[in-house]
Amino acid sequence: MNQQKIGLLLKTLRKEKNLTQEALAETLNVSSRTVSRWETGSNMPDISLLVELSEFYQISIPEIIDGERKSEKMNQETKDIAVKMAEYSKNKLNMEKMKIINALLMLFGIFIMISALAIFPNESSWGSIYAIIGGLILIVGIYFKIKTMLVKRNIRLLIIIGCVIALFGVFTVSDYITVSQFHQVPRFSYEKSYGEDIVEHKTLFYKVIQKNPGTKNESIEIAK
């Protein structure tokens, strides 16, 4: 393949249409420098641009690659192959972008969960709210991640259900450890009952009694 010969043909075709390099570059959504490098033979158009050039100049792709005209009739079969190759390349690029986006989405979800648990005190409901939001973002990222792997729909559903259960288990166990080992109120309580010098925190599996809240004699224990 003679790149200088190809460049000369592309230059000739452009001049036949009375176009400047800048005008052609604008039509193809490339820079004028790119067009110049094609025509000097220092660079070659990629597959998708070969298709556009063949359509624009009404010349077959093999003729462009050979650097000379052989016929006025387009080689439709070759053109179709090039189109499919361009589409395949584009789809592959989109899949790679989706993988990156999914990874960032999962990392963002984890970041929100960790930040929520680290920044907000146990007494604040915002910690549990943001932790749940972060968990949902993580699960969405996991869903789209496994979707790009072409896993069957029912398997995807089972995986997501498993992730939800696992996340619920992590929240529940971490909350229980916080209460039993560090004597702090649970983050994920669904109801609080206030009495005289006592607060009762209800979770799905146990109750926590907070006596003398906000004082030196404050005590927190799991109700038996």
Number of C-alpha atoms within 10 A of each C-alpha: 8 10 18 17 18 23 24 17 21 23 19 13 17 18 12 10 11 11 13 14 19 15 14 19 17 12 11 14 10 13 14 17 12 16 23 18 14 21 23 17 17 12 16 19 14 9 17 16 17 21 21 16 20 18 14 15 14 13 21 23 22 17 18 20 18 15 19 15 13 12 10 10 9 16 15 11 9 14 18 12 12 18 18 14 14 18 14 12 14 13 12 12 12 12 14 13 12 15 18 12 15 21 17 14 21 23 16 17 24 20 15 21 23 15 15 20 17 11 10 15 15 19 13 12 15 16 23 22 16 19 23 20 17 24 24 19 20 26 22 16 22 19 18 18 21 18 13 13 11 9 12 10 11 9 11 19 13 11 16 17 13 12 18 16 12 12 17 14 12 12 17 19 12 14 20 23 13 16 19 16 10 10 17 20 26 26 27 22 20 11 11 14 10 10 9 7 12 16 18 20 22 18 18 10 8 12 18 24 20 22 18 15 14 10 9 7 8 13 16 21 16 16 12 7
